[in-house]
Amino acid sequence: MLQFNRWQIGFILFLVALGAYFTVPNFTAKGEAPWGFPESRVTLGLDLQGGSYLLLEVDTEKVLDDRLQSLTSDVRRALRDRSAEGRIQFSNLRIAGEQLIVRINNPSDLERAERRLRQLAGPLGGGIGGIGGTGRDIQVERLGDQRLAVSLTDEARAFYTDSAVTDSIEVVRRRIDSLGTTEPAIARQGEGRLVVQVPGDDDPEALKSVIARTGQLSFHMVDDTADPAAPIPPRRAVYPLADGGYDLVIYEAADVTGDMVTDASASPDPDSGGFQVNFAFDGRGARRFAEVTRENIGRRFAILLDEQIISAPTIQSPITGGSGRITGRFSPEEATELSILIRSGALPAPLTVIEQRSVGADLGADSVRAGTIALIVGFSAVIVFIAIYYGRFGLYADVALLANVLLIAGALSMLGATLTLPGIAGIVLTIGMAVDANVLIFERIREELKTGKKPVVAVEAGYRHAWSAIFDANLTTLIAALIMFQLGSGPVRGFAVTLGIGVVTSVFTAFILTRVLAGGFVLSRRPKTLAI
Amino acid sequence: MAFSLVPDDTHIPFTRFATAAQIGSLVAILASVAAFFLLGLNFGIDFRGGVTVEVGPAPGAEFTASDLTEVRSAVDALGLGDVRVQNIGGGLGDEAEGIVVFVEEQPVSPDAVPAEGQIAPDELQAADPADAGRAAEIAQQRVAEQVRDTLAGVLGADISYRRVDVVGPTVSGELVERGVTALVVAITMMLVYIWFRFEWQFSLGAILALVHDVILTIGMFAVTQLDFTLSIIAALLTIVGYSMNDTVVVYDRVRENLRKFKRKPLAEVIDLSINQTLARTIMTSLTTLLALGSLFLFGGDVLRGFSFAMIWGIVIGTYSSIFIASPALLRTGVKREWDERKAEAATATP
């Protein structure tokens, strides 16, 4: 058991060297790893380099609601359609929960009505090449002999939810990119959640307000004849004017919508001294806008963003160039934020921040310092203690500990893992616990020596008998680490990763590496007595 | 021999103290349960939801004592319910002194009135439960803004925001669920593992010890009222792993000795096994405590609660494998005939 041939020793040294090989790039500037060394390295977690972690929830119910709303008008149109077999009389068309229910006045029309509504069903995925279309989007059901229920199929619900989340990720990515942040990470989590991680010292509030605003933009004519305080005429709505401190009545129907805007930017406003937002329409938007402004000179139009009127200028002349500007004495930050929102398009559904963890860069730096000190002090204390306690064999264990740290660092770098402060704690703790295997072996050797065995025999017996306890002991810790990794989030995961890796590498270094050293010693020197 | 802390040949009759230890532990467990229900745990925002904002002074400046009082009265004036304002830092790790504000999760009534800004009125007033949920999340976010604005107002605009954590009701609920699940799954898997490796009698003793350790650690947090956060759950899981580790080493020796000394009374076998592994038990606890002590002293505020829990857990875990897990075998008994039969079979084969 103590004999190792040249190849085995070579392989053990090779593994340790591999750990060092993967660790090296961490000490060089990013992208400048020395020739022949890998580029993968340990990334510092947001708690160490500063940054914001945001968990956002997509309001998928809203998406399905919107679908049902637009389905309502489709149903209305289909039943009223005179072209085919004439109009079908119906009443009480309403949304009840996840269904759309309509009453057909004449039971004899039910068959026809059902057929027409079924024709509304289309393939999913917009029918592009039939790729996404694994199913139909709606289903029609009879409820008794006069009522029909229309609802989204399960596939449709899943499809719309899914594309809302995918689209949200796209929009959020565009917005964060326009902020000029370095290396943001945006990922989907579970059914309807997004994780946004942005390193750096940017203001998390600004980040949140750019990400989570819906950004629904539309242009409406203002009805200056109506009084916002009094009951308003039909097809009008009241919205507050930002910074104006009063409300305006506008026509509900939008003349131009945000999806017709192709670009937006912020620039100083030469007239007011504040900032303005410039925007450009696509062809359709430009035509519509020209038309509306030509017909309404002297009247006001409102620019509505997320249920708030951000500006309500009076039309001086037709705007035919396909571009315009929003003025409102904005600060540079406000103007930039608005232009980002307008340029990136609206979110398909409201996003809510449900968890935020922001760490300032200076606290991150403090944590790095504290973690490093704790690591160095803990490591030195254990090393000195073991060396004093077990003498020569303690030094072997120390070599194993050093190799262990190298292997952990190498493994983390190779995996490109994220190192968090709890992760550092995991390494420190592993150092303390990794000694356990050697303690088990050395104590066993002491016992074997006491029974009068020769050193070589005692060392061999010590390693052999300690193995089952070492295996059990490390497996239990590994189980705990795996559970933490499975069920934990952020910081707990970082801890689980280093603890888990540390457990595996420590078995190798403590059981095999020290055996090479101790075995080599007793076999070559054949000592009569053993100081352990 | 280099040197040794534990005398070479100990013969401490541990099982004789078993009854006393068990009574002591039982009292401690009852006290922990009582503390848990009477004092409660001081849940951090991970599990309770809410907002934490930590600020440091502007570069080159320092906070004065009056800053803290001013912040406290300004934050209290916001009327946000349970609010704590504390000084932190200035410890051994040379982190700058800071002020932390904790605000509890904001209850949302259906008719909550939104403040100005990005949230549309209908989102807050909706009667729909899904929308009410959103309103509750948004309310937490708004508190974070309010606290930040207040702090900037009192302490000046150039203070540094060292940490802003906001945990909404959805996430805090999930974290509680996940924490509890993790603990239960961990203990169950340990139980299954021991059951496969040893016999069920061992499994029972080991689980007793684990539950003992977890309850006493939770009790400690109830008594000290230290923040109970997600990292404490991580500590509890690690303690479970460690305590199991300790117990397994003793059990492994018990099993070995049961085969070696077939006629020896069980109590003597157990005592012998504990004594034989005592040096190892103490050494491993010491090195682990050395590492943890370093984390506790130098690892900064973030790791202090975690390392405290671990230190306590290691001490308790070491105690429980000696005084709870092993003597428990006396009560459950061990099937020794099985070992004999197996041993006979082994000798008969060649």
Interface residues (C-beta under 8 A of the other chain):
Chain A: D47 L55 E57 D59 E61 P204 E205 K208 S209 A212 R213 D306 E307 P350 T352 V353 I354 E355 Q356 R357 S358 V359 G360 D362 L363 D366 S367 R369 A370 G371 I373 A374 L375 V377 G378 F379 A381 V382 F385 I386 I388 Y389 Y390 G391 F393 G394 L421 P422 I424 A425 V428 L429 I431 G432 M433 V435 D436 V439 L440 E443 R446 E447 K450 H465 S468 A469 D472 A473 N474 L475 T476 T477 I479 A480 A481 I483 M484 Q486 L487 G488 S489 P491 V492 F495 A496 L499 A531 I532
Chain B: M1 A2 F3 S4 L5 D8 D9 E54 G56 G93 D94 E95 A96 Q118 A120 P121 D122 E123 A130 R134 E137 I138 Q141 A144 E145 R148 S160 Y161 R162 R163 V164 D165 V166 V167 G168 T170 V171 L175 R178 T181 A182 V185 A186 M189 M190 Y193 R197 L230 S231 I233 A234 L237 T238 V240 G241 Y242 M244 N245 D246 V248 V249 D252 R253 E256 Q276 T277 A279 R280 M283 T284 L286 T287 T288 L289 L290 A291 L292 G293 S294 L295 L297 F298 G299 G300 V302 L303 F306 S307 M310
